[in-house]
Amino acid sequence: MAKGKVAIDGEVVDGDEARVSVFDRGFLYGDSVFEVYRTYAGTPFAEAEHLERLARSAARLMIPMPVSPETLASEVRATLDAAGEGEWYVRVIVTRGTGPLTYDPTTASAPLRVIIAAPVSVPPAERYERGIAVALLEASRPTDDVRASGAKASNYLANLLAVHEAQQKGAQEALMLGRNGQILEGASSNLFIVKDGEVRTPEPQPGILVGITRATVIAAAADEGLEVVEGEVRPGDLYGADEAFLTSSIREVMPVVSAEGRTIGAGVPGPVTKRLHEGYLRAVALATGAGV
Ligand SMILES: Cc1ncc(COP(=O)(O)O)c(C=O)c1O
């Protein structure tokens, strides 16, 4: 099976040959930022938006971008070309680089950039047909704090422990609760609910990574004549919703049919969710030329 390719500071190597220093602060402290997106018909979708967000994340963490987004995009292209035929998961990482073993971030001056192209692994069709279950959890993540809010920082420990806890409850995704008990987002996704024809998603605030899939779905909804309201979503709103779904670059639009063991709506993926997933795929097809 193809393992994919990796570019480190612009040099493309086989995935299993790729190495970074143990003194890299990304490895030592999670002191890095990243983006994840995928190809359709070999073309990355919404790459410019992802690379812009990467630059914003780096600025938030005071990591100087080592190269321009355009250079990064051409390095991604070179990595994908080396990887060859197929659909690829693309991960772009910028770490603060290596330095002495001290917390002081100013001691590292040469950020490292890594591009990973790995075979994309998408959820099984059955999850889209039947929908998934979610659990609601309290968790404190570095990006909930004002200092790093809005940055896609690589330290995902709280998110992955939340997913583990959700899985132990029989759910496939964890929804994070904010300090006021409001729902923020999934561990690696954004949430939407549908009630009496109104589509609603939590408004941007600390603790929410404003997803690129979320933005594409809001635009697709507008094309369908559906307005999306950005506002507070509380657990009771989710339990009482007619439909709910999650969005992320890899999962696209994933129906949610139960939360904390309570059935949402009819307990099956709803018509608005399906329409918006189709609308999302139309946007992908338009942008990439893929027949999705
Ligand atoms: C915490 C978090 N929120 C939301 C998202 C969805 O973002 P996007 O739609 O840009 O993939 C992700 C994606 O990984 C995420 O990690």
The ligand as an ORCA input file, in Angstrom:
! r2SCAN-3c Opt
* xyz 0 1
  C     -11.187     21.588     17.063
  C     -11.668     21.587     15.648
  N     -12.793     22.247     15.328
  C     -13.273     22.251     14.062
  C     -12.627     21.563     13.043
  C     -13.172     21.582     11.632
  O     -12.370     22.409     10.854
  P     -12.307     22.292      9.252
  O     -13.698     22.321      8.773
  O     -11.539     23.501      8.864
  O     -11.623     21.000      8.934
  C     -11.454     20.868     13.329
  C     -10.747     20.139     12.280
  O      -9.880     19.354     12.525
  C     -10.954     20.884     14.655
  O      -9.830     20.237     14.969
*
